[in-house]
C-alpha cells in the first residue's frame, strides 16, 4: 500500500486541531443540532458519540503518521542523525557515493539559513575498502541546527498535536 504522506499529515493536523479545540472549548451539542458543511445540513442525532468519533480519528491519525511518516520513510531527523553523531575518533563512512556526492548529501540534509550552511570536509581512503571515505570534519552552525530542529518538530506535528488532543479529550471524559 502506498500512502500520500502529505494527505495523511494534513488529516492528522486537521483532526488533531478539531479534537483539541473541541476539548478545550468544552463544546456541548444538543440532540438534533444542525451543522452545515459546504452548504449541506447535517443533523446530529447522537451528540454523545461525537467525542468518541473524534478521538478514534485522532488516534488513527497519530498511529498512521507514526508508522508511515517516521518508521517507513526517512524523516528529517533520521536523515540527519548519522551526521550529528559524527565522531572524530571514528571518522570513516562507507558509501556507494563518491566524495563530492557524499559531501553534497550531508550538506543538503540540513537547511540553509541566511547564508549559513553545513561545511563538510571529506577525503578518500585509498586501499582496502572500496567506497570508504574519511570525514575530516562536519561543522553545523547554530542557526542551521536550530532551523533543522524546528523542521523536525514541525514534521512530527501530527503526532504530538494528536497526542495532546487525545490527552485533553481523555481528561475531559474522565473529569466530566
HELIX and SHEET records of a PDB file:
HELIX    1   1 UNK A    5  UNK A   25  1                                  21    
HELIX    2   2 UNK A   47  UNK A   49  5                                   3    
HELIX    3   3 UNK A   50  UNK A   65  1                                  16    
HELIX    4   4 UNK A   66  UNK A   71  3                                   6    
HELIX    5   5 UNK A   76  UNK A   84  1                                   9    
HELIX    6   6 UNK A   88  UNK A   90  5                                   3    
HELIX    7   7 UNK A   99  UNK A  108  1                                  10    
HELIX    8   8 UNK A  142  UNK A  155  1                                  14    
HELIX    9   9 UNK A  157  UNK A  175  1                                  19    
SHEET    1   A 2 UNK A  33  UNK A  37  0                                        
SHEET    2   A 2 UNK A  40  UNK A  44 -1                                        
SHEET    1   B 3 UNK A  92  UNK A  94  0                                        
SHEET    2   B 3 UNK A 132  UNK A 139 -1                                        
SHEET    3   B 3 UNK A 119  UNK A 124 -1                                        
END                                                                             
